[in-house]
């Protein structure tokens, strides 16, 4: 990941939250924003984050997520 990419990701998410004018942002909403941003930056980082954030409890959940990524990449 190029230097500054994660800082830009954080800045972009902060701007998105600020511009939404929402009074509150749930941790679930924030986690989803991070997941979506990581998908575009670094698929390995995304899988690592998602495995913890989404609490994959077995290999089946993990494989399903990888299959979604492969389908997305093949479009």
C-alpha positions, 0 to 999 in steps of 0.5 A: 500500500503506497504511503499515505493511502491509509491516511487518505482512507481515514480522511475520506471516511471522516469527510463522509461522516461529517457531510452526512450531518448525522448526529451519531454514527454506529460502530457498525456503520463505521466498520462497513465504511472501512470494509468498503474502502479497504476492498478498493485499496488492498484486498488482503487488508480487507480480508484481514479486517473483515475476518475480525470485524465480521467475526468469521467463526469458521472457514466457510464464512471466510471462503464465502467472503473470498468467493464474493471478492473473486466474483466482483473482480471477474465482472 
